[in-house]
């Protein structure tokens, strides 16, 4: 992207809302004069805070600029409804903006073209297109929640080059480098929730928080715990950080004890005494989770893959071989190669001495 272009600058601003604006989309806005000078700019703030358009209008006012007759370059259709804040399209019209260039329409049914209609009704010229691919990719989780009613599920795995995530005895700290671990925390930070299974809780006692990079907010913690075995002294219990525990049993005593520690326990039974994972994803979407970061063991990973619930794989491969050990995911066995889970590589990059691979189920983002 060329940062000198207002649409590209708006996209860079939207990126700054990552990890900040959830559950709202990551949006950037640049206001330019008829001569192309930048009058104001901004990005979406925390939920309940100002949207990108309002931040750009405030910035222009702080600089002493009038925006009458100006163009607003925004990475998503300005909202038209009263949510946590007022309609941005009305604010742009009231400020005297005469042209809006938006990357793409907002998939939220409460907006979905109505923002554009209100802008046009106010006599504002509306154009769409610049930066559409970048904006949609940045907001893949928001689009998923709005259109599919489920979060975008990203499975994170740290493994040796031969695909082992731990030794046979469960030892896994640390296969990958500190650089890879910090990078993984950056991906955690952009998610609305981080999920693991009870097996990982009992073996590793994780915190499921973001510690290795700076973040303005901590993602929600989620545990799949069919039989409510989460220890009451687990590291998961962090003051002020919401914790959801999905279970498949009715155990009033354990439920009350966990809730007394601050957890929200949700009974969501599926077949075989397990949690209904698909129903859980729908419930998480209803709780406004856009991106779900899955960091679990081979059994739960296998269940997610087997049920077709993973959208994207975030895999860190260390330049080591472990031989026998625990796999990334346990599913199958398959009887023919045609049954294999086909993936499409999205990106590869070196992170310290490790290789980071991002891969997707082909067509999974076509919603």
N, C-alpha and C positions, 0 to 999 in steps of 0.2 A: 504494500500500500504506500501511496505517496502522501506523507503527512501534510504537504502543502495543499492538498485537495480537501475542501471542507467535508465531503462525504467520508474520506479516509480518516480525517481528524476525528469526526464523530464516532467512527468505528473504534479508534484508539481510546477515546473517552469511555465508550461502552465497556471496553475491556477492564477499565479501572473499577467498574461496579461489580466485578466478579468477587464473590464471597461477601459482598456488602448488601446488595439489593434484595436477596432472596426473602420471600418467594416471588417478588416482582422480577420482571425481565431486566436484563442488563442493557441499558439504553444510554446512548450519548447524543448530545445535541450541540450544534454550532450555529450561531446566527451571524449572517454576513450582510453587509450593505449592498446596495445596487452596484457598487464598484468592486465588490468582492472582498472588502476589508472585514476582518473578524471583529464583531461587536461584542460577542459574549459566547461562553461555552460552559458545558457542565455535563454531569452524568447522574444517573439515579442514585439516591441515597438509601438509607435503611428503610425498611417497610414502615410506612407511616410518615416518612420524611418526604422531601421534595423530589419530584420526578426530574428527568433530565431537562425538559423544556423550561421548567420553573427555575432550575439552577442557572440555565443559560440566560434567561431573562434577568435574573438577579445580578448575574455577573455583568451583563451589559449596563444595568442601572448603576452598579458600583463603579463602573468605568466612566460613567457620565454620558453614555451613548443613548440616543433615541433609536428605537428599532422600528419606527414607522416606515413602511415600505420595504422592510428587510425580508430576507429569506431565512427560513429555519431548516437546517439540514438535520434530520433525526433518523436514528437507526431502526425505529419501529413506529408504527402509526400512533399518533397522539391519542391518549385515552379520551373517551367521551362520557364516562360514567362517574358517579360519586362512589368511590371506594374508601380507602383510608385517606385519600386526598381528593380535591376537586378535579373536574375535567381539564386536561391540559389544552385541548383544542380551544376551549373558551378563553383560556388565559392568553393563548397566542393571538386570537382574534382581537381581544380587548387591548393588547399591546400594540396593535397596528401592523402585525406581520401580514404581508400580502402574498407570500409564496411559501409553500412547505414542500420539501423534497424528502420523502421517507423511503427507507430501504425496502420495507415490505409491510403488509397489513398485519395487525395484531390478531393472533388466533383466538384470543379470549372471546367467548361468545357475547360477553357484555360490551365488546368493542366491535371487532369483526367488520370493519368498513364504516361503522357509524361515525367514527372520528373523522374520517375523510369526508363523509356526507355533511357533517356539521361545519367543517372548514369551508367546503364549497358553498354551503348555504350562507356563510358569512362573507362570501365574495373572494375567498382565498384560492389561489391557483394551487392545485395539488399534483405532484409528480411522484412516481415510485420507481424503484429499481436499483439505484446506486448502492452498492454494498449489501445487496440482499443475501448472497451466499454467506458472507462473513457474519452478518447479524443472526441468521438462522442457526448457524453452527454454534455461535456463542450462546445462543438461547435454546439449544437442542432439548434441554430438560423442560423448559417452560412450554415449548411447543408440544412435547410429549404429553405433559400433564393436561394441557388444554384440549388436545385432539384425541389422544388415546385414553386419557383418564388414568394413566399410570406414570410413574417417574421413569426417567431414562436410567437404566440399570447398568452400572459400570463395575465390572469385576476386576479387582486389583490382585495381582499375584507377583510374588518375589520368588524366583526359582534359580536353580543351577542351570547350566546350559543343557543338561539332559533332562530338564523338566521336573526336578525334585524340589519340593518346597520345605522338606524337613527330612532328617534321618529317620530310620525305622523307629527309633526310641522317642521321636517327637522333637528332638533338638533342631531349632531353626534360627536361633539368634547368634550371629547374623550371617545370612547367605549373601546379601547384597551390601553395597557400600553405604557409608553415611550420606553421600551425595544422593544416592537413589532413595534412601529413606526420607530425606528432606523433600525431594521431588514428589514422593508419594504423599507427604503431608500437604503439599501445595494442591494436589488433586483432592485430598480430603476437604481442604478449606473451601473449594468451590462447590462442594456438594451440600445438599440440604440435610442429609442424614448419612451416617456411617453405620453399616450393619455387619454383625457377625453372628455366629452360632454359639450355642452353649458349650460345645466341645472346645472352642478356642477360649471361651471365658474360663473354663475349668483348667485348661492346660497353661495358658499364657497370662491370664488375669490382666487383659488389656484395659486401657483407659478410653480408647476410641475417640480421643480428642486431637486437636491440632496443636503441636508443641514446637515443631522444628522450623516453622515459618510464622511470620506475623499474620494475624487475622483479626478482623474487627468483630467476628462472631464465631462461636463454636457450633458445629453442626449437631443436630439431634443424634443421640445414640440409640440404636435399635438392636435387640437381641432376639433371635429365634430360639426359644427355650420351651420345647413341647411339654416337658414335665415339671416346669418351674423349679429348676435346680440351681438357679443363680444364687451364689453365696451372698449373704447379707452384708459381708465385709468386702465385696468385690470392688476393684478400682473403678468400676463403671459409675459408681455413685459419686457424682461430683456436684458440689453445692451450686444450685442455680442452673444446672444443665439438664434439660429434659431427657428422660430415659424411657423408652417404650420396650416392653417385654411382651412378645406374642407367644401364646401358649395354646395347648390343645387339651388341657385337663381342667377340671373344675376342682380346685383345691383352695377352699376358702381361707384356711390357715396360712398357707404360703402366700397367697395373693395379698392378704391383709398385711403380712410381714414385709413383703416387698414394697407395697404401697406406702407403708409407714416410713420406709427408707427414701421415698420420693419417686419411685417408679410408677408408671402407668401400665397396668397389666391388661392385656387385650386377649380375650378368649376367641380364637379363630381356628377351630379344629378342621382338619382335612381328613383324608383317608389314612388308615394305618396308624392312627394315633399321632400323626404329624400335624404341623401347622399348615394351613392352606396358604401357600406362598403367593399364588395369584391374587387371592382375596386380600392378602396383606398388602400387596402393591397398590391395589385400588384404595385401600384404607389410607396408605401413606400419601397418595395423591390427594385424597380428600383432606388430609392434614397439610396440604400445600407444599409437599416435597417435590421439587423439580428433578433433581439428580440424586440417585441413591448410589453411594459408594460401598461396594460389597468387599469386605476383607474377612474371609472365612476359611475354614479348613476344607479338605478334599471332599468330605461327605456333603456338606451343605452346598459347596460349589457345584458338585455333581448334580444335586437336586435341582438347582437353578438352571443348569444347562439342560438337563433331561426334560424339564418342563418348558423349555424354550423361553425363559424369562430374562436372559442376559442380552443386552443390546451391544455392549462394547467391552472389550478386554484391554486392560492396562497391565502389561506384563514387563517386569524387570528381570533380565537374564544376566546372571553373574558368570564370569569366565572361569567357572569351576565345574567339575564333574563329581557327583555324589554317588553314582551307582545305585544300589538299592535304597529306597526311601519312599516317602509319601509323594504321591502325584499331585498335580495342580487340581485335578477334579476326578472323582470316582463316578463313572457312569458306564453304561454298557453291561456286558460286552457286546460289541457289534459283530454281526455275522458277515457283513460285506462292506467294502469301502464306500459304497454309495450311501451308507447310513452315517458317514462321518459328518461332523459339524463343519460346514464350509465357512471360511472367514475371508474378509477382504482387508488387507493391510491399509491403514490410514496414514500412519507415520512411523518412522524409526529415528532414534536419536541416541547418541552416547550421553550417558549421565555418569560422570566420573568414569570408572572402569567398566560400568555395566551398560547393557543395551536395553533401551526402553522401546517397546513395541506397542503400538495402539492398533487394534484390529476390531472390525465390526462384522456382525451378521449382514451379508449383502442385502440391501433393500430395507434394512430395519429402520432407517431414518427417512423413509419415504411416506411421511404422514402429513 
